[in-house]
Amino acid sequence: MYEDKRVDTKRETDQKCPSCGGTMDFNPKTGGLTCPYCGYTRKISVKEAEDRKVEEKDFLTEEKKGNFNWGAEKKTVVCKSCAAVSVYDALQISDVCPYCGSNQVTEEKGADSLAPDGVCPFTVTDKEAGANFHNWLKRKLFCPKAAKEGARPESFKGVYLPYWTFDTEADVKYTAEYGKEKEVKDDEGETKKVMEWYPTRGIYNKFFDDYPVPATERYDQGTLNMIKPFDTENSIPYKPEYVAGFISERYSVGLQKGWSIAKEDIKNILHSEITDKIEEENDADDVRKLDMKIKYNDIKYKYLLLPIWLSSFKYKEKIYRFMVNGRTGKVGGRSPVSALRVTIAILIVIAIILLILKLSGNI
């Protein structure tokens, strides 16, 4: 299965235009292949009998769970079209020849690595990503006006990043204490507030569907979180044509580590939801000593390639990088901050507070 996918990728990704002979790329607008030179288009063939849902695999029976330390390695690739030699990062599995524009896929390294199960093809174009970026920047209250008007993002680079997604049923048995605040009088007759604590226990159940974990550590995790969710529900079985003309990256964070990250995230989610549940059921003011015994049932996983537009812009000699979700168009990143605008905002807030205190007779 793995070898079949690799051979198919090498054959199918570098499709030539029957009209002018140019290399055809995946077109997010049409969902097919398009020649950037003459505009010829072709649909990506999908057999009627082919399942359009990505297969979910059993986590416990998967043998290939390890991490891969490929990030520092390099490899040379000979273009199949013009014979030019390029040097690639070992994590790259697809790119475009800088000399003739042919799409090419580098050799996978290591028979122990997994092939992608599915892909979320780009539906947002680079032009749409640029428009979304400018709208996003305009809404930044503390961003300098000059940056908003002068920001010119560098050319957008479309990248398929590797992700693990996990399905599991989490069954939780928990114990905790909840507190209720009461007013009491001390020995001197003064009223004070005290917290009275009561024990509680219970059962909580939650199903996690397609919980995503990046299978790479080369990108800013905070920015990746800003552009979630990734529409993994509409992922489709991997076909090489979907990555044509884009950079694709293989995973370096292994399946086992990915599941460890997912479990820690899930634990935090459960802790927050159970705390809210206890407070609501008991009309409590606080919860403490929450102890959870979590059992994960029927753990499934998928290895997906998810689409992201990467770019950056310069303002006052500093580079600001950002990402755009290739399915939803959601933008994430950090923008310049005007110290003057922040100071004005603080002064306005202080003035409003002072006005309220004055009107209420407190000052």
N, C-alpha and C positions, 0 to 999 in steps of 0.2 A: 504493500500500500504506500509506504513512504517513498520507495523508489519510483513507483508509478507517478506520484505527484511531482517528483523532481523532474522526471523526463518530460511530463506534460508541460510543466512550467517553462522549460527551456525551449520547447517547440512552439507553444501557443502564445507566449508573451510577446514575442517579436514578430507580430503580424505585419505583412507588407501591404500597402494600398494597391489594389489591382488597377487603379487608374493611373497613378503617377510613380508608384514604387516607394513612396515614403513610408516611414514607420508609423503605425497607427497606435494611438494612445486611448486609454479609457476616458470616456467623456461623462463627467458627473451629471450633466444636464440631460443626456439621452439614456444613460445607463448602458451604452454600447461603445463600440470602438469608432474613433473618428480620426481621419488623416488631418494633421494640422496644416498641411500644405495646400491641398485641393478641396478639403471639406468632405470627402467621401466618407460615408458612415456605414457601419455594419452592426447588426445585432449580435449579441453574444448568445450562441446556441445553447439551449438548455433542453435536454430530452424531456418529453412529456412525462415519462415514468420516473424521472429523477425527483427525489424528495427535496422540497424547497426548505426544509427545516434542518438546522445543523444538528448532527448527532451529539447527544450528551453521553459522556463516557463515565464509567464507574471509577471513582477515585481510588478506592482501596485495592482494586485489582491491577491498576496501572503500575508498571515496573519502572518506567523512565521518569523519575521524579527529581533528578539532581539538577543543581545549578551548573552553569557553564561560564568559565572565565575566558570569554572570547574578546572582551573589549579592547585589549591592548595589542591584539594581533593584527597583522595586515596580510593581504594576499593579492596576487596579480591575476587579472582576468583579460583574456584575449577576446576582443569583439568578434562575433561570428560574421559580421557584415564587412568590416573594413580592416580587420586584423590589428587594429590599434591596441596597445597594451595599457591598461589602467590599473591603478593601485587602489584597493578598497579596504575599508574597515571590515574586520572579520564579522561584525554583527550585521552588515548589510547583506541582504539576499536578493535585492533587485535594485536596479538603477538604470540610467540612460547613458549610453556612450557619449562622452563629451565631444567626440570628433565627427561622428556621422549621425548621431541622434537615435541609433537603434536601441530598442529596449533589450535589456539583458538581465539574466539572473545568474548570480554567482553560485558556485558549487556549495552545497551544504557540507558542513564539516562534522563528522562524527555520526556514526550510525545510531547512536543512542539518543539523538535529538528527535523531537516529535515534529511532524508536519502540521501545518495549520488545519483545524477542523472547519473553520468558517471565516467569513469576512463580512464587514459592514462597508459596502462600497460608498465612495464619496457621492453625495448628492448636492453638496454646496460647491460652487465653482470658486476659482481664485478671485474673480471679480466680486462675487457676492461676499466672500470673506473680507475683502478690502472695504466694501461698503459697510459691513457690520462693524469692522474695526473703527472706522471713523465715527459711526453713531455711538459706539461704546465710549470712545474718547470724549465726545461732546458732553456725555452725561457725567463725566468726572468733575465734581464740584470744585475740587482743589487743584485741578490741573491748570497750569498757566495758559492763558489765551493764545500766546505765541506758539505753544506746543500743539494746541488743538488745530490751529490754522496751518501750521507748517509741517506737521508730521507726515512724512512720506515713507510708508513701509517699504522695506526692501522686497524684492521679488518673492512671492509666496512659494514655499516648498511643501509639496504634499507628501506626507509620510504615513505609512501604515505602521502603527506601533503594536507590539505583541501584548496581549492581555490574557489572563486566566479569568474565567467566570465560574462561579460555584453555585450550585443548588444544594440546599440542605434543609431538613426539618430540625429545628432546635427545640428540644424539650428541656425545660428548666424547673428544678425544684429549688425554692429559695426560702431563706429565713432573714429577718431583719427586725429593726425596731423603728417605730414611727413616733414622732413627738407632737404633742399639742401644747400650744402656748396658753398659759393661764395667768390671770392677775391675782396676786395674793398680797396680804398685808403682813409686814414684818412686825417684830416686837415693839417697834416704835410707832406703829400705825401707819407707816408709809406704804403706798402701793408699789409693787414691783412685778415684773413679768418673769415667770419661770417656765421651763419646758418639762413636761411630764412624759415619760417614755413608756411605750407598751410593745410587747413582743407580737410578731406576726409571722406567718408562713404561708406558702401557697405554691401553685403550679402555673407556669406560663409557657405558652407554645407560640412559635412564630416560624413561618416558612420564608426562607430567603431564596429568591429567584434571580439567577444571573448576577450575583454579587461580583463586581469587577475588581481585579487587582492587577496593576501594571506588572508586566513580566520583564521590565527593564528599569534600571536605576539611573539612566543617563539624562533624564529630563526632570524638570522641577515638579515635584509631586504636588506642591501647593497650587501651581497653575493648572495641572491636570485635573485637580479636584474642582477648580473653578468652572471648567467646561463640561462637567458631567451634567446629565446622564448621556450615555453613548448609544442609545437605541439598539441595544444588543438583542432585543426581542425580534427585531427584523433582520438579524444577520442571516446570511445564506451560505450554503456549502461552498467551500473554497474552489474557485476556478482561477487559473493563472491570468486570464484576460483582465480581471478586475484590478490587478496591480500594475498593468501595463502603463509605463510612463511615470510611475511613482516610485519613490524609495520605500522599501519594505525592510523591516528589521526583525531578526530572529530573537527569541527569548534568551535572556541570560539569567533571570531569576527563575529557578526551577519550580516545578509543580508543588513539591513539598513545602518550599519556603513560601510560595504563593498562598497555599492553604493556611500556613501559620499566620501570615499577615491577615488573611480573611477572618480567621478565628478571633484574632485580637480585636479587629474592627467590630465583628459581630458581638463579641462580649461587651464592648462599650455601648453598642446600640441597645442590647438587652438590659444592661444596667440602667440606662436612662429610661427606657420604657417601663421597666418594672418599678422604678422609683416613682414615676408619674402615676402608675396604677395604684400603688400603695397610698400615695397622698390623696388621690381622688376617692378611693373606696373608704378611707377612714377620715376624710376631711382633715388631714394632717398638715402640720406646718413644716415638718422636716422628716427626713429618713436617714438612718445611720446603720452601720454594721450589716449592710446587705451582703449576704453570702449566697452565691449561686452554684449549683451543681448542674452543668450543662451536658446534655447528651446530643450528639449530632447523628442524625439518621439519614440513610440513603444519600450519601454525598456523591454528587455528580459534578463533572467539570467539562469545560470546553476551552480550546485554545483558539482565540480569535485575533484577527488583524483589524484594528480600529483606525479610522481615518482622522488625521489632524493636519491642519494647515499651520506651518511655522513661518514666522517672519519677525522683523524687528525694525525699529526706527531710532534715529539719533536726535538727541536734544541736548544742546550745550555740552557737546563732546562726550556724552554718556549714552550708552546703548541700552534701549529698553526692549526686551523680548516679550512676545506674546504668542498665544495659540488660538486657533479657531476650530471648533468642533466641525468635522467634515460632514456630519449628518444634520446637526441642528443649527449650525452657524453661531453658537454661543461663544463669546470671546472671554478669554482670561489672560491676566498678566498684571504688570505693575506700571503705572503711569507716573510722569513727573508730578511733583507736589510743589505748589507755590507757598512759601513761608508767609508771604504777605496775606494771601487768601485765608490761610489757617488762622493767622493772628486776628484778622477782621472778624472771622466767624466766632472766635473765642470771645472777643469784645462784645459782639452782638448778644451772645448767650448770657454773658455777665450782666449786660444792661437789662435784658428781659427779666432775669432773676431778681435784680434790684428793684425793678418796677413792680413786680408782683409782690415782693416783700413790703414795699412802701404802701401799695394799695390795700394790703391786708393789715396794715398797722403794725407790722413786726419790726420796722425800722423807722 
